[in-house]
């Protein structure tokens, strides 16, 4: 990886059985009527390899197909409740998160 100044940076993480088991990542996705996009977002997070992660979707009572899509993903943690905009949804997700990052 180039650090932007021409130097190369190598990031190494301790591995155990091919998974970064010492660190869990939490992905927080705020959502409101994102039915057209939420499937691709969830699938993108699912493609993360060799990483222990959780995915939390905080939805603001969507009225489109978002909730029916969320229900099809059993690995997700999700909630649909009123919030005070995107920042509030992200903060609510952080409160639910168990990850280190």
C-alpha positions as CSV (number, residue, x, y, z in Angstrom):
1,X,0.0,0.0,0.0
2,X,1.3,3.5,-0.9
3,X,1.1,6.0,1.9
4,X,0.6,8.9,-0.5
5,X,4.2,10.0,-0.1
6,X,5.8,7.3,-2.2
7,X,6.6,5.0,0.7
8,X,5.0,1.6,0.9
9,X,3.2,0.6,4.1
10,X,2.7,-3.0,5.1
11,X,-0.1,-3.6,7.6
12,X,0.1,-6.9,9.4
13,X,-2.4,-8.4,11.8
14,X,-2.1,-11.4,14.0
15,X,-3.8,-14.3,12.4
16,X,-5.3,-17.5,13.9
17,X,-6.6,-20.2,11.5
18,X,-6.8,-17.6,8.7
19,X,-9.2,-15.3,10.6
20,X,-8.2,-12.1,12.5
21,X,-9.7,-13.7,15.6
22,X,-8.2,-11.2,18.1
23,X,-10.3,-8.3,16.7
24,X,-14.0,-8.1,15.8
25,X,-15.2,-5.5,13.4
26,X,-18.6,-3.9,13.7
27,X,-20.3,-2.6,10.5
28,X,-23.1,-0.1,11.2
29,X,-25.5,0.8,8.4
30,X,-28.1,3.5,8.9
31,X,-31.1,3.1,6.6
32,X,-34.3,4.7,5.6
33,X,-36.1,3.5,2.5
34,X,-32.9,2.1,1.1
35,X,-34.6,-1.0,-0.4
36,X,-32.9,-0.4,-3.8
37,X,-29.5,-0.4,-2.2
38,X,-29.6,-2.4,1.0
39,X,-29.1,-5.8,-0.6
40,X,-25.9,-4.7,-2.3
41,X,-24.6,-3.2,1.0
42,X,-25.3,-6.3,3.0
43,X,-23.7,-8.5,0.3
44,X,-20.6,-6.2,0.3
45,X,-20.1,-6.6,4.0
46,X,-20.6,-10.4,3.7
47,X,-17.7,-10.6,1.2
48,X,-15.2,-9.6,3.9
49,X,-12.8,-12.5,4.2
50,X,-10.7,-13.6,7.1
51,X,-12.3,-11.0,9.4
52,X,-14.6,-11.6,12.4
53,X,-17.4,-9.1,12.0
54,X,-20.9,-8.3,12.9
55,X,-23.3,-6.2,10.8
56,X,-25.9,-4.0,12.4
57,X,-28.5,-2.2,10.4
58,X,-30.4,0.6,12.1
59,X,-33.5,1.5,10.1
60,X,-35.8,4.4,10.6
61,X,-39.2,2.7,10.0
62,X,-38.8,2.3,6.2
63,X,-42.0,2.1,4.2
64,X,-40.4,0.5,1.1
65,X,-39.1,-3.1,0.7
66,X,-36.1,-2.6,3.1
67,X,-37.6,-4.5,6.0
68,X,-38.6,-7.5,3.9
69,X,-35.0,-7.6,2.6
70,X,-33.5,-7.4,6.1
71,X,-35.7,-10.3,7.3
72,X,-34.0,-12.6,4.7
73,X,-30.6,-12.2,6.3
74,X,-30.4,-14.3,9.4
75,X,-26.8,-13.2,10.3
76,X,-27.8,-9.5,10.6
77,X,-28.6,-7.6,13.7
78,X,-31.2,-5.0,12.8
79,X,-33.8,-2.8,14.3
80,X,-36.4,-0.5,12.7
81,X,-37.5,2.3,14.9
82,X,-37.8,6.1,14.7
83,X,-34.6,8.0,15.0
84,X,-33.4,11.6,14.8
85,X,-31.6,11.3,11.4
86,X,-28.5,9.4,10.2
87,X,-26.1,10.4,13.0
88,X,-28.6,9.2,15.6
89,X,-29.0,5.9,13.8
90,X,-25.2,5.4,13.7
91,X,-24.9,6.2,17.4
92,X,-27.7,3.7,18.2
93,X,-25.8,1.1,16.2
94,X,-22.6,1.8,18.2
95,X,-24.5,1.2,21.4
96,X,-25.5,-2.3,20.1
97,X,-22.1,-3.1,18.7
98,X,-19.8,-5.7,20.3
99,X,-16.8,-5.2,18.0
100,X,-13.4,-3.7,18.8
101,X,-13.5,-1.6,15.7
